[in-house]
Each structure stands twice: as structure tokens, then as C-alpha cells.
Amino acid sequence: MNNTSINNKHELNKTRLVEIIGPAGAGKTTLFNMLKEYKDKFFLSNFPNVRSILNFPFFLYFGLQLIPILFRLNKATKLQLSRQEFVWMTILYGWPIAIRKDINRRSQVIVLDQGPVYLMAELMEFGPSILRAEGSELFWQVLYRRWALTLNRIVWLDTTDINLLERIRTRDKAHILKNESDSNAYDLLARYRKAFDYIISKLESNSSELQILRFDTSKLQPDEIVDCLFSELRFS
């Protein structure tokens, strides 16, 4: 085996976990579904399902660890969490530890559709106010460090707001932006992009190896993006 082959194999082995992100209508689901055709190369995954009995030990173990952290966040303000918010915080806290075990036992690259960047953006922008208050920085820093050590690449799909809204409003899939005015929809899309940018900057500050791949889905078809991923991941 020549040096080039060794280096290429090393590059591939370093990329074991990829998340696909982007605003609604960017084409995440289409790309994710296309990758299903390459089961030998990609294992497609999502965050742990709280409704599955198989995940009960995960939520019990990490949920109990999260409770004292929530009490510390609750020193000054009464913290009111919805069930979903508590579940998402538990996932973000414990999933990087659990998924590393999955990474170690699989030969494929694991691809996440709704992964940590998405969940953090949702909590940061629309979650409880305590997570945007002073005193929450330590909790966020724990999340950034854990995920920076786990996530290797982020595939960011996006296009113009006009294209996004046209796709959202013409497809059958329900979405909150369908019935929003253009100005409100643009504001929401901007909030997601701003949150993605901020979270990625924090992840990058904790890891020099995290790579961001950006694609404009009005200029590239899904199969072209797959070809780009194959090239980036040194797949033949």
C-alpha cells in the first residue's frame, strides 16, 4: 500500500460522524434518503427515541445526571421545562457518549439527520429562557466540548429564502412556516442560520478538525452533493 492510500484511509477513518443541517426546505430529507442507497458506506441515524423501551436505560441514566445541573441553573429563576425540552437536553448531554460506542463498532460513516446542531439551535432560540441567561454558559460549554470531540463533519444545505418558502409552501409536508407571512418566515429562517453559525463557531473553537461542507441546493442537485461527499470522504 502506497503512502497516498495510507493517508486516504486515515482521512476516512477520522470521519465517522456527519450531521446534515439546514433550514426547512433546504433538501435535508432528500439527501438523507438518497444516502440510504449506500448502506455499505453510510449508517443513517437520528437522536434516541424517548418512546422506545430500548432507550429507557439511556434516558434514565443521563436524565438523572442532568437533574442536579438543572437545579444549579435554577438558582435565580424558576425553571419550567416542557417534557420535550427535558428530553432534548438529556439527549444533547448523553448522546455524544452513547454514540461513540456505536461509532467504534461500525465500519460505515454515521450520518445524522436531526442531530446535535439542530437540537442545540432549537433550544437556544426557542427553548426555556434560562438557557439564554447568565449562568447557563457552563452547561453549553459542556455540550460544545462533548460534541466537538464526537462530530467530524457538518453538511450545511441552504439556498435563498425565496426558494425555501416556495418549496415549503408547495410540498405536502406540514410546517409552521407554511402559513406565516413572508416577513415572519424570513425572520425565523434568519434566526436558525444565526444559531447554526454561533453553535458551529463554538464547536470549531473546541476542535481544530471539525469540517463544514456548505452546499447551495438551488445550484447542485442531490446526486451532485452525494458525489461531493464521496469525494470528500475518499469513497470510490
JORA-V818536 format. One record per pair of residues at least 12 apart in sequence whose ideal C-beta (glycine too) atoms are under 6 Angstrom apart, sorted by the first residue. I is the first residue (numbers start at 1). J is the second residue. Records with the same first field share a line. If there is no record, write none. Layout:
I: J / J
//
This chain:
8: 234
11: 234
12: 234
15: 109 / 152 / 153 / 233
16: 103 / 152
17: 110 / 150 / 151 / 152
18: 109 / 111 / 153
19: 112 / 115 / 117 / 154
20: 113 / 155
21: 117 / 118 / 156 / 196
22: 156 / 157 / 158
23: 164 / 189 / 192
24: 168 / 175 / 177
25: 164 / 167 / 168
26: 157 / 158 / 217
27: 157 / 217
28: 157
30: 222
31: 222 / 225
32: 113
34: 222 / 226
35: 111
41: 108 / 235
42: 108 / 109 / 111
43: 106 / 108 / 110
44: 111
45: 110 / 112
46: 113 / 114
47: 91
48: 91
50: 87
59: 90
62: 90 / 93 / 94
63: 90
66: 90 / 93
73: 130 / 136
77: 130
79: 130
81: 128
85: 127
88: 119 / 123
92: 119 / 143
96: 146 / 147 / 150
116: 147
117: 199
120: 199
121: 195 / 196
124: 195
125: 191 / 195
144: 202 / 203 / 206
145: 206
148: 203 / 206 / 207
153: 211
154: 212
155: 213
156: 214
157: 215 / 217
159: 216 / 217 / 218
161: 186 / 189
163: 218
165: 185
//
